[in-house]
Amino acid sequence: MSPVAFHSYRSVQTGLDLNGPSIEITSNPSSIVTQSTTFETPFGKATGALPIRNTDDAGAVALDTFRTDANKADLVLALPFNTTGGDVSSDISGTGGNKVATDTGATTSTDQSIFYGTSYKFTGGDDYISFDDVNDWYFNGDFTVEGWVWFDADATSNEETIISQWNSAATGSPSYNTGFKIVHSTDGTISATQSRTNSTHYTVQSSKPLALDRWYHIAMVLSGTTLSLYLDGLLQRSTTVAGNAHNSGMRLMIGAQDNNGVDSYANSSGIGAYIL
């Protein structure tokens, strides 16, 4: 993945100056969800698509300043992944403290990037970044989790986890230690799941498999009781949820699930989380 951002939204975006590369979206693909190699970042309720840090005019070099964000007061996690897996949420919001990331195997890579000239690369089954459980990960209200991802292969025998606060050993009915997860499945689709206290896992899935070797912007959005998945700003699926969110108590993990989860995915740069 390249820059990933997770945040809440309050309005539909109609225009932004990314000060970086443009991305052109194929809005009506046939059998797979595709993009051309150059594209214009989509706008909509899922928003996203902004680099977390300001960049040079080519979008390839991260500057020491941060993007302006109307929802910065609600930011709980922001990971540019341009040099480290470190959080910069408090630098953007001006309050609170940055979360401490534990990096296990994931590395900065120049193989692929969409902003900053770098991304974070997750290979094999044991590369991930984790954060201790804090109440900020308890998404019991409107929230958006979003970011950029690049896959060089489909999952093989297990789903590849993009981000989760989820017990990988949980089976059967939803339990207290399942929160939310976004995964890349063996059929090439993306799905987002939230566990609720009415003993239900609510899942929204992309309409088609993703093409390999290109960037996608993904966003998991809860607005009121509507859980939605966006891909490149295009709504994929929505469903109505009930009950409250589970406060799982698991670590927040990029590239894995807790309880010694080993699911992984390739190439990530920039992750953030905002919550209303």
PLY file of the C-alpha trace (Angstrom):
ply
format ascii 1.0
element vertex 276
property float x
property float y
property float z
element edge 275
property int vertex1
property int vertex2
end_header
0.00 0.00 0.00
0.91 3.62 -0.22
-0.52 6.39 1.91
-3.47 5.09 3.80
-5.78 7.31 5.83
-8.60 6.40 8.16
-10.88 9.20 9.31
-14.41 10.30 9.99
-16.26 12.48 7.52
-18.77 15.27 7.94
-19.54 16.24 4.35
-19.07 15.22 0.75
-15.80 16.52 -0.68
-16.06 18.27 -4.02
-12.52 19.40 -4.67
-9.01 19.16 -3.26
-5.49 20.15 -4.27
-3.48 17.04 -3.51
-0.21 18.67 -4.52
0.75 15.28 -5.84
0.09 12.74 -8.60
-3.35 12.47 -10.16
-5.25 9.21 -10.49
-7.78 8.37 -13.16
-10.43 5.84 -12.15
-12.11 3.35 -14.44
-15.64 3.71 -13.12
-17.33 0.93 -15.09
-15.01 -2.08 -15.21
-16.18 -5.39 -16.63
-14.88 -8.32 -14.62
-12.36 -6.72 -12.28
-11.97 -3.38 -10.58
-9.23 -1.56 -12.47
-7.38 1.72 -12.69
-5.21 3.19 -15.39
-1.62 3.96 -14.50
-2.30 7.67 -14.01
-5.41 8.78 -12.23
-7.26 11.56 -10.52
-8.06 10.97 -6.88
-11.76 10.32 -6.30
-13.87 12.43 -3.99
-16.96 11.47 -2.05
-18.14 10.50 1.39
-15.17 8.20 1.86
-12.89 11.12 0.96
-9.37 9.95 1.66
-6.80 10.10 -1.10
-4.87 12.92 0.56
-1.29 12.35 1.61
-0.91 12.68 5.37
2.19 14.81 4.91
2.49 17.64 2.43
4.61 16.72 -0.58
6.62 18.42 -3.28
4.91 19.21 -6.58
5.70 15.76 -7.94
4.17 14.08 -4.90
7.34 12.05 -4.45
9.01 13.78 -1.50
7.45 14.17 1.93
7.84 17.61 3.50
8.06 18.37 7.23
4.56 19.86 7.29
1.21 18.09 7.44
-1.97 18.33 5.39
-4.84 20.52 6.55
-7.74 18.41 7.73
-11.15 19.73 8.79
-11.60 16.68 11.03
-8.17 16.79 12.64
-9.64 17.02 16.15
-11.04 13.52 15.66
-7.81 11.95 14.41
-6.70 8.96 16.47
-4.01 7.43 14.24
-1.98 8.61 11.23
0.86 6.59 9.71
2.56 8.17 6.68
4.99 5.23 6.39
7.41 7.43 4.47
10.34 6.63 6.76
8.97 4.68 9.73
5.74 3.08 10.89
5.34 5.86 13.42
2.11 7.68 14.23
1.83 11.44 13.57
-1.78 11.97 14.67
-1.00 14.42 17.46
1.29 16.40 15.15
-1.68 16.90 12.83
-4.39 17.47 15.45
-2.22 19.53 17.80
-3.44 17.63 20.86
-2.90 14.29 22.56
0.06 12.02 22.00
1.29 9.89 19.13
0.65 6.16 19.48
3.62 3.82 19.76
3.95 1.38 16.84
5.70 -1.97 17.11
7.08 -2.99 13.73
7.56 -6.72 13.16
9.18 -7.43 9.80
7.50 -4.72 7.69
10.00 -2.50 5.89
10.19 0.79 4.01
10.29 0.10 0.29
10.80 2.11 -2.89
9.42 -0.69 -5.08
5.99 0.97 -5.25
4.67 4.32 -4.05
1.85 6.74 -4.65
3.06 9.54 -2.37
6.44 10.25 -0.77
8.39 7.95 -3.11
8.17 5.10 -0.59
5.70 2.65 0.89
5.72 0.03 3.62
6.05 -3.52 2.35
4.50 -6.56 4.02
5.73 -9.91 2.69
5.36 -13.48 3.84
3.13 -14.34 6.78
4.94 -12.62 9.62
5.21 -8.91 8.69
2.95 -6.56 10.60
2.72 -3.38 12.66
0.84 -3.41 15.94
-0.48 -0.98 18.56
-1.57 -1.74 22.09
-5.30 -1.65 22.75
-6.64 1.79 23.66
-10.17 3.15 23.78
-9.52 5.08 20.56
-9.90 1.78 18.68
-13.44 1.33 20.04
-15.47 2.53 17.04
-18.93 2.71 18.60
-20.13 5.63 16.47
-19.53 7.19 13.08
-16.06 6.41 11.77
-14.02 5.94 8.62
-11.02 3.66 8.18
-9.33 4.31 4.86
-6.09 3.95 2.98
-4.18 3.04 -0.18
-3.27 -0.59 -0.95
-1.24 -2.43 -3.59
-1.37 -6.20 -4.03
1.08 -8.20 -6.13
-0.81 -11.48 -5.64
-4.16 -12.73 -4.41
-4.43 -14.45 -1.06
-3.79 -18.18 -1.27
-5.16 -20.29 1.57
-6.09 -17.54 4.04
-7.54 -14.05 3.81
-4.86 -11.35 3.90
-5.49 -8.84 6.63
-5.07 -5.16 5.81
-6.02 -3.79 9.23
-7.82 -5.34 12.18
-8.71 -5.26 15.81
-9.76 -8.86 15.75
-8.99 -12.17 17.47
-7.78 -14.50 14.73
-8.82 -17.52 16.83
-12.43 -16.36 17.15
-14.93 -18.73 15.52
-18.68 -19.08 15.41
-20.86 -16.37 16.92
-19.37 -12.88 17.38
-17.58 -12.44 20.66
-16.22 -9.63 22.79
-12.74 -9.88 21.26
-13.80 -9.30 17.66
-13.96 -5.64 16.69
-13.40 -4.80 13.01
-11.23 -5.92 10.12
-10.56 -5.18 6.45
-9.22 -8.10 4.45
-8.17 -9.16 0.95
-9.81 -12.50 0.15
-8.68 -15.45 -1.95
-11.17 -14.46 -4.69
-9.46 -11.07 -5.03
-12.21 -9.02 -3.37
-11.91 -6.65 -0.41
-14.29 -7.00 2.53
-14.81 -5.00 5.71
-16.43 -6.48 8.82
-17.59 -5.04 12.12
-18.71 -7.15 15.07
-21.73 -5.90 17.02
-23.25 -6.75 20.40
-26.37 -8.30 18.84
-24.20 -11.34 18.03
-23.77 -10.43 14.38
-20.78 -9.85 12.12
-21.74 -7.25 9.51
-19.70 -7.50 6.30
-19.57 -5.36 3.15
-17.58 -6.60 0.16
-16.29 -5.16 -3.10
-18.46 -5.98 -6.10
-15.58 -7.48 -8.10
-12.02 -8.71 -7.55
-9.22 -6.16 -7.63
-6.58 -6.13 -10.33
-3.04 -6.81 -9.16
-0.04 -4.48 -9.32
-1.83 -1.14 -9.00
-2.99 1.18 -6.23
-6.51 1.25 -4.80
-8.05 3.55 -2.22
-10.27 1.67 0.23
-12.57 3.05 2.92
-14.74 1.39 5.54
-17.41 3.85 6.71
-20.05 3.72 9.43
-22.61 6.54 9.27
-25.46 6.14 11.72
-26.51 2.52 11.24
-25.18 2.22 7.68
-21.92 0.36 7.18
-20.37 0.91 3.72
-17.31 -0.05 1.72
-15.85 2.35 -0.85
-13.24 1.52 -3.46
-11.59 4.47 -5.20
-14.44 6.64 -3.95
-17.08 4.35 -5.48
-19.64 2.75 -3.16
-19.34 -1.03 -3.31
-21.81 -2.29 -0.72
-23.82 -0.98 2.24
-25.65 -2.78 5.00
-27.66 -1.74 8.06
-26.18 -2.62 11.45
-27.80 -2.98 14.86
-26.54 -3.12 18.44
-23.31 -1.55 19.65
-19.79 -2.21 18.50
-17.76 -4.75 20.43
-14.88 -3.28 22.44
-12.59 -6.13 21.52
-9.52 -5.48 23.67
-7.26 -6.82 20.92
-4.21 -5.01 19.56
-4.76 -2.85 16.49
-2.74 -4.53 13.75
-1.69 -3.59 10.23
-1.09 -6.74 8.18
-2.27 -9.26 10.76
-4.86 -10.26 13.33
-4.18 -10.58 17.05
-3.68 -13.79 19.03
-0.49 -14.49 17.05
-2.27 -13.86 13.75
0.00 -14.29 10.75
-2.17 -12.96 7.94
-0.32 -10.37 5.86
-0.57 -8.22 2.75
1.88 -6.41 0.50
3.01 -2.79 0.30
1.56 -0.19 2.62
2.40 3.48 3.10
0.36 5.83 5.22
-2.40 4.82 7.56
-4.53 7.00 9.78
-7.76 6.73 11.71
-10.31 9.42 12.48
-13.43 8.91 14.54
-16.33 11.24 15.38
0 1
1 2
2 3
3 4
4 5
5 6
6 7
7 8
8 9
9 10
10 11
11 12
12 13
13 14
14 15
15 16
16 17
17 18
18 19
19 20
20 21
21 22
22 23
23 24
24 25
25 26
26 27
27 28
28 29
29 30
30 31
31 32
32 33
33 34
34 35
35 36
36 37
37 38
38 39
39 40
40 41
41 42
42 43
43 44
44 45
45 46
46 47
47 48
48 49
49 50
50 51
51 52
52 53
53 54
54 55
55 56
56 57
57 58
58 59
59 60
60 61
61 62
62 63
63 64
64 65
65 66
66 67
67 68
68 69
69 70
70 71
71 72
72 73
73 74
74 75
75 76
76 77
77 78
78 79
79 80
80 81
81 82
82 83
83 84
84 85
85 86
86 87
87 88
88 89
89 90
90 91
91 92
92 93
93 94
94 95
95 96
96 97
97 98
98 99
99 100
100 101
101 102
102 103
103 104
104 105
105 106
106 107
107 108
108 109
109 110
110 111
111 112
112 113
113 114
114 115
115 116
116 117
117 118
118 119
119 120
120 121
121 122
122 123
123 124
124 125
125 126
126 127
127 128
128 129
129 130
130 131
131 132
132 133
133 134
134 135
135 136
136 137
137 138
138 139
139 140
140 141
141 142
142 143
143 144
144 145
145 146
146 147
147 148
148 149
149 150
150 151
151 152
152 153
153 154
154 155
155 156
156 157
157 158
158 159
159 160
160 161
161 162
162 163
163 164
164 165
165 166
166 167
167 168
168 169
169 170
170 171
171 172
172 173
173 174
174 175
175 176
176 177
177 178
178 179
179 180
180 181
181 182
182 183
183 184
184 185
185 186
186 187
187 188
188 189
189 190
190 191
191 192
192 193
193 194
194 195
195 196
196 197
197 198
198 199
199 200
200 201
201 202
202 203
203 204
204 205
205 206
206 207
207 208
208 209
209 210
210 211
211 212
212 213
213 214
214 215
215 216
216 217
217 218
218 219
219 220
220 221
221 222
222 223
223 224
224 225
225 226
226 227
227 228
228 229
229 230
230 231
231 232
232 233
233 234
234 235
235 236
236 237
237 238
238 239
239 240
240 241
241 242
242 243
243 244
244 245
245 246
246 247
247 248
248 249
249 250
250 251
251 252
252 253
253 254
254 255
255 256
256 257
257 258
258 259
259 260
260 261
261 262
262 263
263 264
264 265
265 266
266 267
267 268
268 269
269 270
270 271
271 272
272 273
273 274
274 275
